[in-house]
């Protein structure tokens, strides 16, 4: 290809470079050595195979096809060819004299398919080729999410790793992996540095340090193929299931300061020891009027039979315990 099509090396050189710096008569008059002839022959060959000046047009120029689906592309020549054809592992075709030839496949399943349209012409450039920009894609078999090296509930303030795994996706360089906390995207990762065309497995890690506000939040990851304007109007996506965050945190009183209350004989008084926490706190009450601590799951005591003195409430869960004091002072009715 190339050298055999150039019947006159000198004419080929001039066709490539015009009259810049040297004219045809002066060039033909020169006594050229063997190295000069080889140098000009190499230029001629590069010119012929590079496609420069060729008139081959692919319609469409870029094709995005889902694995297993049909595809067809037309190659058109702007000048009459001697031969016009497609070089391909599937759907190879050629024609003589016609200005167009079609490449098609009923079900495209070859990950290394690289169709090339070629043309052979009677005038220079005599051989041309155009490679089809073909993207064969496949959505993943599965997308999953899990905690790394941990099971069960998480603790507030501790760092954890969430792992998202994507099985058998292609081509991976078009993948965007998006992380969501409930409906809000919190992170995304791309794989543009990878060049594998056939299906691969990839993963992404999200670092989180949960707070009590994360208790009950749902994390998920979504694999999205951004295939460009020639791809589907809606980018193909596959989502993982949800990972429900169970975050343990110690008790915390809504109002932690000690409280002083007036106690009127015969009237009800309320002691409110409500605390947040997960697991839900249990409560115990202690006063000088009781011989031992009384356990109860009630955070609020309302009674008309309490006596003056100090009452201590303790809220506990598996992480910690916190206490709060109530001081009841006797007051006469109507004072």
Buried (B, 14 or more C-beta within 10 A) or exposed (E): EBEEBBEEBBBBBBBBBEEEEEEEEEBEEEEBEEEEEEEBBEBBBEBBBEBEEBBBBBEEEBBBBBBEEEBEBBBBBEEEBEBBBBBBEBBEBBBEEEBBBEBBBEEBEBBEBEBBBBBBBEEBBBBBBBEBBBBBBBBBEBBBBBBEEEEEBBEBEEEBEBBBBBBEBBBBBBBBBBBBBEEEEEBBBBBEEBEEBEBBEBEBEBEBEBEBEBBEBEBBBBBBBEBEEEBEEEEBBBBBEEBEBBBBBBBBBEEEEEBEBEBBEEEEBEBBBBBBBBBEBBBBBBBEEEEEEEEEEEBEBEEEEBEBBEBBBBBBBEBEBBBBBBEBEEBEEEE
